[in-house]
Amino acid sequence: MSDWQRPSTSDPSGECLEVRFVDGVVEIRESDGSGVVVRTTPEKWEAFLLGVQAGEFDHFVADV
């Protein structure tokens, strides 16, 4: 089983999303609530990441 990965820019003591790839499935969890794991396919994960990069979810983030 692979290790959970955190964003390279995250504070080691801060909360963030963690991801790992296990048996052809992508697993995602919050670092502070590791009992809940969301599972998805690599294809859906890639589509999500491309959407984030394209700004499709920017309206969910408050202006800073």
The 8 nearest C-alpha neighbors of each residue, nearest first, counted from 0:
[[1, 21, 2, 20, 22, 19, 3, 23],
 [2, 0, 19, 21, 20, 3, 4, 22],
 [1, 3, 19, 4, 0, 20, 18, 21],
 [2, 4, 19, 18, 17, 1, 5, 20],
 [5, 3, 18, 17, 19, 2, 6, 16],
 [6, 4, 17, 7, 16, 3, 18, 9],
 [7, 5, 8, 9, 4, 17, 15, 16],
 [6, 8, 9, 5, 10, 4, 11, 15],
 [9, 7, 6, 10, 5, 11, 15, 13],
 [10, 8, 6, 7, 11, 13, 5, 15],
 [9, 11, 13, 12, 8, 14, 7, 15],
 [12, 10, 13, 9, 14, 5, 8, 15],
 [11, 13, 10, 14, 9, 15, 30, 31],
 [14, 12, 10, 11, 15, 9, 30, 31],
 [13, 15, 30, 31, 12, 29, 16, 10],
 [16, 14, 30, 29, 17, 13, 9, 5],
 [15, 17, 29, 28, 30, 5, 18, 27],
 [16, 18, 5, 4, 28, 27, 3, 29],
 [19, 17, 27, 4, 3, 26, 28, 16],
 [18, 20, 3, 26, 25, 4, 2, 1],
 [19, 21, 25, 24, 26, 1, 23, 22],
 [22, 20, 24, 23, 0, 1, 25, 19],
 [21, 23, 24, 20, 0, 25, 1, 19],
 [22, 24, 21, 20, 25, 41, 40, 39],
 [25, 23, 21, 40, 22, 20, 39, 41],
 [24, 26, 20, 39, 38, 40, 19, 41],
 [25, 27, 38, 19, 37, 18, 20, 36],
 [28, 26, 18, 37, 36, 17, 38, 25],
 [29, 27, 36, 17, 16, 33, 35, 30],
 [30, 28, 16, 32, 31, 33, 15, 17],
 [29, 31, 15, 14, 32, 33, 16, 17],
 [30, 32, 29, 33, 14, 15, 28, 13],
 [33, 31, 29, 34, 30, 35, 28, 36],
 [32, 34, 35, 30, 29, 28, 31, 36],
 [33, 35, 32, 36, 28, 29, 31, 30],
 [36, 34, 33, 28, 32, 37, 29, 27],
 [35, 37, 28, 27, 26, 38, 34, 33],
 [38, 36, 27, 26, 28, 35, 39, 25],
 [37, 39, 26, 25, 27, 36, 24, 40],
 [40, 38, 25, 24, 43, 26, 41, 44],
 [39, 41, 24, 43, 42, 25, 44, 38],
 [40, 42, 44, 43, 25, 45, 24, 39],
 [43, 41, 45, 40, 44, 46, 39, 47],
 [44, 42, 46, 40, 45, 41, 47, 39],
 [45, 43, 41, 47, 42, 46, 40, 48],
 [44, 46, 48, 42, 47, 43, 41, 49],
 [47, 45, 43, 49, 44, 48, 50, 42],
 [48, 46, 50, 44, 45, 49, 43, 51],
 [49, 47, 51, 45, 50, 46, 52, 44],
 [48, 50, 52, 46, 51, 47, 53, 45],
 [51, 49, 53, 47, 55, 48, 52, 46],
 [50, 52, 48, 54, 53, 49, 55, 56],
 [51, 53, 49, 50, 54, 48, 55, 47],
 [54, 52, 50, 51, 55, 49, 56, 48],
 [53, 55, 51, 57, 56, 52, 50, 58],
 [56, 54, 50, 53, 57, 51, 58, 52],
 [57, 55, 58, 54, 59, 51, 50, 60],
 [56, 58, 54, 59, 60, 55, 51, 61],
 [57, 59, 56, 60, 61, 55, 54, 62],
 [60, 58, 57, 56, 61, 55, 62, 54],
 [61, 59, 57, 58, 62, 56, 63, 54],
 [62, 60, 63, 59, 58, 57, 56, 54],
 [63, 61, 60, 58, 57, 59, 56, 54],
 [62, 61, 60, 57, 58, 59, 56, 54]]
